[in-house]
Amino acid sequence: MSTFLVGIGWSDPEEVAAYERVGLDDDPRCSTGLFLDASTQEEALSWADKVAANYMEFLFRQKQHPQKAFEVFCWVEERPESSAWKHCLGFFQRIAVGQFPDFQNMTTEAYTEWCRRAGIA
């Protein structure tokens, strides 16, 4: 069994529409990560896809966006300690294939609180 840092990226359809309305070219993508215990990288990515789909349902449960609107993608960070996330690795939950994380603890609000407590904010 290996542990992989899996990134989950998505687009918020309302943010995309707002950017388009004002003519911004920026890509308003959101992302988070998880440490995922799996036998292989492929298994980790396959489970991350399921986690991501459920996380989108959690985040947008009051909305009626089709799943494809989120443009979800997952990837493995090969070197977490030197990634853009090196400052916040302690924030990411650790799960195994077949488990779901606590989605509430993956939100922007949870990250903001974690940063405050860690003295990062």
C-alpha positions as CSV (number, residue, x, y, z in Angstrom):
1,M,0.0,0.0,0.0
2,S,1.3,3.5,-0.9
3,T,0.1,6.9,0.0
4,F,-0.6,9.4,-2.8
5,L,-1.3,13.1,-2.6
6,V,-4.2,13.4,-5.0
7,G,-5.4,16.8,-6.3
8,I,-9.0,17.5,-7.1
9,G,-9.7,20.5,-9.4
10,W,-13.0,21.9,-10.6
11,S,-14.7,24.9,-11.9
12,D,-17.6,26.6,-10.1
13,P,-20.2,27.2,-12.9
14,E,-21.3,30.5,-11.2
15,E,-17.8,31.8,-10.9
16,V,-17.1,30.9,-14.5
17,A,-20.3,32.8,-15.6
18,A,-19.3,35.8,-13.5
19,Y,-15.8,35.9,-15.0
20,E,-17.3,35.7,-18.5
21,R,-19.9,38.5,-17.8
22,V,-17.1,41.0,-16.9
23,G,-14.7,39.8,-19.6
24,L,-12.0,38.3,-17.5
25,D,-9.7,35.7,-19.1
26,D,-8.6,34.2,-15.8
27,D,-9.4,30.5,-15.1
28,P,-11.4,30.5,-11.9
29,R,-10.6,26.9,-11.0
30,C,-10.8,25.6,-7.4
31,S,-8.7,22.8,-6.0
32,T,-8.0,20.7,-2.9
33,G,-6.1,17.6,-2.1
34,L,-6.2,14.4,-0.2
35,F,-3.7,11.8,0.9
36,L,-5.0,8.6,-0.4
37,D,-3.8,5.1,0.5
38,A,-4.0,2.8,-2.5
39,S,-2.2,-0.1,-4.1
40,T,-1.5,1.8,-7.3
41,Q,-1.6,5.4,-8.7
42,E,-4.4,4.3,-11.0
43,E,-6.4,2.9,-8.1
44,A,-5.9,6.2,-6.2
45,L,-7.0,8.3,-9.2
46,S,-10.1,6.0,-9.8
47,W,-11.2,6.5,-6.2
48,A,-10.4,10.2,-6.3
49,D,-12.8,10.5,-9.2
50,K,-15.6,9.0,-7.0
51,V,-14.6,11.3,-4.1
52,A,-14.6,14.3,-6.4
53,A,-18.1,13.5,-7.7
54,N,-19.5,13.2,-4.2
55,Y,-17.7,16.4,-3.1
56,M,-19.3,18.3,-5.9
57,E,-22.7,17.0,-4.8
58,F,-21.8,18.2,-1.2
59,L,-20.6,21.6,-2.3
60,F,-23.4,22.3,-4.8
61,R,-26.3,20.4,-3.1
62,Q,-28.6,23.4,-3.3
63,K,-27.9,24.0,-7.0
64,Q,-29.0,22.1,-10.0
65,H,-25.8,22.1,-12.0
66,P,-25.1,19.1,-14.2
67,Q,-22.0,17.2,-13.1
68,K,-20.1,18.0,-16.3
69,A,-20.4,21.7,-15.6
70,F,-17.8,21.3,-12.9
71,E,-15.1,20.1,-15.3
72,V,-13.6,18.0,-12.5
73,F,-10.2,16.5,-12.9
74,C,-7.9,14.6,-10.5
75,W,-4.1,14.2,-10.5
76,V,-1.3,12.8,-8.4
77,E,1.3,15.2,-7.0
78,E,4.5,13.4,-7.5
79,R,6.5,15.4,-5.0
80,P,4.1,16.9,-2.3
81,E,7.0,18.4,-0.3
82,S,8.0,20.6,-3.2
83,S,4.5,21.2,-4.7
84,A,2.6,24.4,-4.6
85,W,0.8,22.9,-1.6
86,K,3.9,22.3,0.5
87,H,2.7,25.0,3.0
88,C,-0.6,23.3,3.6
89,L,0.0,19.5,3.5
90,G,-1.1,19.3,7.1
91,F,-4.6,20.4,6.1
92,F,-5.3,17.5,3.8
93,Q,-7.1,14.5,5.2
94,R,-5.9,11.0,4.8
95,I,-8.2,8.3,3.6
96,A,-8.0,4.9,2.0
97,V,-9.7,3.6,-1.2
98,G,-13.3,2.9,-0.3
99,Q,-13.5,5.7,2.3
100,F,-14.8,9.2,1.9
101,P,-13.3,12.2,3.7
102,D,-15.2,14.6,5.9
103,F,-16.3,17.0,3.1
104,Q,-17.0,19.8,5.6
105,N,-13.3,19.8,6.5
106,M,-12.4,20.3,2.8
107,T,-14.2,23.6,2.3
108,T,-12.7,27.0,1.9
109,E,-14.0,27.9,5.4
110,A,-12.3,24.9,6.9
111,Y,-9.0,25.9,5.1
112,T,-9.3,29.5,6.3
113,E,-9.8,28.3,9.9
114,W,-6.8,25.8,9.6
115,C,-4.6,28.7,8.3
116,R,-5.7,30.9,11.2
117,R,-4.9,28.2,13.7
118,A,-1.6,27.4,12.0
119,G,-0.6,31.1,11.9
120,I,-0.5,31.2,8.1
121,A,-3.3,33.7,7.6
